[in-house]
Amino acid sequence: MKYIEFVNKLLKQEVSKHDELVLFGQNINAGSCLGGLTRNLKVKENSKVINSTNSENSLCGLGFGLLIGGVNSILFMKQLDFLLLGIDHLVNTFNIIRNINEFKSKSSFTIMPIIVDNGFQGPQSSLNNLSDFCSIARIPGFTITNKIDAEKIISSELVKPGFRIICPSQRLFQEEIIEPGKLEYVNKENTVFQYSAGTDVTIVCFNLSFSYGFELSSRLSKKKKFASLFTINSPICNDWSKIIDNLKITKKLIVFEDSKSINTIDSSFINDVMEFCKLDKKIIVKREIGEHWLNPTSDEIPIKYDEIINQIL
Amino acid sequence: MLTDDKISIAKEILKNRFFQICINQKYKEKEFKIPIHLALGHESIAVAINKIMTEKDNLILSHRNIAYNLARLGVLKPILDEYLLAENGLMNGKLGSMNLINPNQGIVYTSSILGNNFSVSVGVSLSQKIRKYDGITIVLGGDGSIEEGSFHESLLMLKTLDLSTLVIIENNEWSMHTKISERRHSINLQKFCNAYDIKYVKLEGNNVFEYIETLESLRKDCLATKSPICIEVMITTLGDWTMKTPEFPNGKFINYHAGPSPNIDLSQGLLPIRKTNEDPIYVLENIFGNLDQIKKEVLSESENEL
């Protein structure tokens, strides 16, 4: 099953369960339904689906107003960069709401913008880093990268008291959904996922880079080397304990981070790790920002897997 | 309206003014760490809105919310304690002045960001509709806030979603330290409302009894028609002063914006600040002829608040 079909299937299941739930956003129930993300979403009779006006800032305010009024809602957005227009609410409105106990425990508001990370949308749609939004006001945020985290995050974070941002990846829409096999561990905040428990290498993937880490892990297995594979699904995560424990065994770290901005979480992760672990080898795979980085071109990071394997082993 | 009701309403206005003068006094004496935007001159519309609200209605305010918070609560102490950031303050010292809410009295959101609260009011109003609450949402903004895109986005959304909301624009002709004429071309709010097919009503003159009558009717109207109504209230924020600096040796007019008003003093009691219809107390004096006894009672009743 393709990534977008799977995420849509999970959304359909989840939104049909909840009372007094408002789904809203531009064209969520029309045309391509945001590339298939919101196709055929059916809600209960006491709920509502709204194809909204083109008012991103005010749509964010509307969601917070619904939360104050005790109604759950999900705002779907075609591109993460559209959410820049709503930053005022993400910071200022959210800061009031979470300071009032009766509001923060009352109902749910989730924004689900698609991270446009295929690279062909042009310079205005190059923003691909969820951390930029989450760090500004310590907003809970989650990326969806594979079958297991999609199931876990949508079933437990999509509709629950409070506010958060959940982002699927446009680059993965038409790819087969990655099935990591076994979930070894997930913390209670659903911010750290571990999919394999090898003792040779520790691989940690940030933002939407899981596909690279998964591919590397598979190639290592073919060479009878086994990795512990982690994804950090939340940009405001600082729970590294499980990874640090693992690194004390493997002493070899490979980090994937695919964001284009400077404000990335892997830097603080590496600082924390270095404080607690003595590593034999460390490879950081990040996007190279060349002079053409804003041109419409593939956002796929060319990974030299064999080179990485040779270096790390 | 019965005479006793009118006296009670007059008392509310006088009390609102007195409480604000008390806060101004403490502000001058530097008792507060937080910024406060007084609303001297806003008492008529604040008391009128308080009167028309039912327990099913929601009120959403801006940074200049003091007159409304005082009108809804009716007492000073919890608000004063909130301004002093005390744990026994109205919101446990968590919100201060510019974001002060009071959910028990229907004040569910207050924003210090110009225009930010309009869209939140759309959500609050939509929640009333979804939950089939038979109430309205009232949202306040100033003439500065209608310059924000969010105001127009929200009007469109309120109309599109058939929401029973009173959008009240307090037009005091100033935004911070600039008059409308100093910062922009005039805006014909009525024409904007016409464009969105939203009913527009203008209130002026500070007659609280006329305001209550009009607002009660508009409340029923917006509930029945499931449509927003925009009300522009002409207002003067009192407490201005003349600032003398080397650049302005003859003095420059400073309209009240924030902070303590130096020319207003507790010792002046409940005398009108300005002897025109811009001052709700002057208007009350003209309606009642003599307010001395009512003022005396208000001062006596409010004594314990300090």
Interface residues (C-beta under 8 A of the other chain):
Chain A: E20 V22 N46 S47 K48 I50 S52 T53 S55 N57 S58 L59 C60 G61 L62 G63 F64 G65 L66 L67 I68 G69 G70 V71 S73 D88 H89 N92 T93 I96 N99 I100 E102
Chain B: N58 M91 K94 L95 N99 I101 P103 V108 Y109 T110 S111 S112 I113 N116 N117 F118 S119 V120 S121 V122 G123 V124 S125 L126 S127 Q128 I130 R131 G149 S150 E153 S154 L156 M157 T160 L161
